[in-house]
Amino acid sequence: YWNKYNDKCIIVKFNVKTKRRIRSSKPLNIDHGNDLAYNPNTRRLYAVDNYKFPYRITIIDPKTLTICGKVDVKMPETLEGVDPDYIPDIDRFVGITYDNSRHQYALRVSGYNDFIITDEAFTPLKYVTVSKDFELRRQTIDCDQDHVYVTLDKQGYYNLIAAYDWEGRYQYKIRIRLKSEIQSVCRIGNYHYATFYDN
């Protein structure tokens, strides 16, 4: 979670089955730390910083919950799927997810449901424009082999998880009747696990 007073984040690791906390990190310099992804090949967590360093990915050791590196995504002058004139307007990433079958990351673009597919070195490969947008507050991103999931909320009313295929074609949505603001989602087996913010 993010502490707006010192602009740092604490990562809380817990057991999904028992719902018990395993450990918490010390305050980390990962800015807003808007989303996390785990890569089983590198055995590392990857966080999008979001604000101060809009293209930065921070690498975190999941055992010690300490920072072990940083990567700045370099946006190319041309990218499949998007007009070159639009690329400078991509101001930051608000979500990150990794699919092990594809060996690719998807980075959610701020202000849109669209996402950028990168390789494992965070080289952008393709910009994906989704076929159906929702005029709701946009949050984070998750994926599996077949789908990319984006989280959205209508503040104080309800939340959505919208599913797309990897080409951006809309598949379905899950409406969550909670007034609290959805923050992130991850899929484990047949279930989505979501976190919420309530002030």
N, C-alpha and C positions, 0 to 999 in steps of 0.2 A: 504494500500500500504506500501511497504518496503522502508525505508531510509537506503541506503547502508553506509552512512557516520556515523550514530550513531547506526546501527544494530537494529533498532526498527521499529515497524509497527504502522500505524494508520488505524483503521477500519472506513469506511464511510458508514453510513446507509442512504438509500434513498428509496423513494416511487417508485415502479416499474411502476405504472400507470402514475404518473405525471412527473416522472424522476427528481424530486426535492430532494435535500439533506435534510435529517431530522436532523442528527447530525454527528459529527465526534468524535472519541475517542481521548484521549491524547496519546502520544507515549507509546506503550506497549512493554514490554519485552517478545516478543514471537518469537524472532530470525527472521527468514525469513518469518514466518507466511504464509506458502505456500498455504494453503487451509482452508476453514471453512465448518462446517456442523451444522445444527440446529436440536436439538432433542426436539419435542413438548411435550414429557412426562416430561423431566426435565426442559424445558423452558430455555435451555442454548445453547450457541454456543460452538463449539469445534474446536480448531485450531491445525494443525500440525506445530511444531516448525521447523523441517526439518534439520538444520545443526548442531548447537552446541549441541542440545539435540535431536538426531535423532529418538528416540522412544517416545518423549514427546508429550502429548496432553494437551493443555492449555484450561481451562474452562473459558468462558466469559459470563457475564450477558448482554443479548442483549438490555436491557433497559438503563443501565448506561454505557455500553461498557467498563466495568472494569473487571480485572481478579479476579476470585473468586475461583480458584483452579488449580491444575495440576495433571496429571496422567502419569506415565511412563509405557508404554506397556511392559510387561515381555514376551519375546519370550521363548517358551518352547523348550525342547530338541528334542521333536518329535511333528510333526504337520501333520494332514491329508492333503494329496495332494502334499507333497514335501519330497525330500530325506533329512534325518536328517543332512547329511554332508553339505547341502546347507544353512541351517538355519543361521549359523554364518556369511554368506556372505550377508544377508539382512541388509544393513548398515543404512537405514533410510526410512521414509515414506514421500512421497511428496503430498499425497492427502488423503482426508477424506470425507465420505458421510454416511448418515444414512437413513435407510428405516424403517418407522414406522410399516408397516404391518409385517415385519420380526423381528422387534426389534433387528436389527443388524447393525453394522457399516461395511464399507468396507474401508480398508486402502490401498492406492496404493503404490506399492513397487518401490523404486527409480531404474531407469534404465530399467524398464520393463512396459508392460501394465498389468502385473499380479497384483492381489490384495489379501489381507488377510481379511477374514471375522472374526469379533469378536462379542462377545455378548455386552450387554449394560455396562458391567463392564470392557470392553476392554480386555477380555480374548480371545486370538486367538483360533478360532475354526477350520479354514480350510484355506489352501493356494490354490488359484485358478489360474491355468495357462491358459491364453487365447489361443484360437485355431488359431488366426491370429494376427500376430504382424505387426507393421509398423515401418520402420526404419526412424522415425522422432523424433524430440525433444519431450520428454514426459513431460506433465504438470500435470493437476489435475484430479479429478474424481467426478462424480455425479451419482445418481441412481433414479429409481422408483421401483415399486413392481416387474416389469418384466425385467428391464434392468439395466446394469451398463454402464455408459458413461465415456470414457476417452478422454482427450483433447491432441492434438498433433499439432506441427507446423513445417513446412519447412521454416526456417527463411528467411524472405524477399520474400516469394513466395505465400504460402497459409497455411490454417489451416484445421484441421480435428476434428470432433467429431465421435469417433468410438463406436458403441453400441454392447454390449455382453449380453448374459443372465447371470444369477447368477452362472452358471456352467462354464462360460468362453467361451461359444460357440459364435462365431462371428455372428452378425445379419445384420448390415448395417453400412454405414458411411454417414456423412454429410460433404461435402467439402465447406469451407468458403473462398471465393476469396478475402481475405484481406491480405495485406502484413504485417500488424501489428501482433505482437506475441500474440496469445491467452493465457490468464492467467487462467481463471476459467470459469465454466459453471454451471448453475442451471436450473432445469426444473420446470416451474410453469404452470399447466394446459397442454395445447398442445404445449407450446413454450419453447425453450431453450434460456436462457439469458446468454450471454457470455461477459466477460471483456477482454480487450486487452491492451497491452503495446506498446507504440510507443515513442522512445527516440528522 
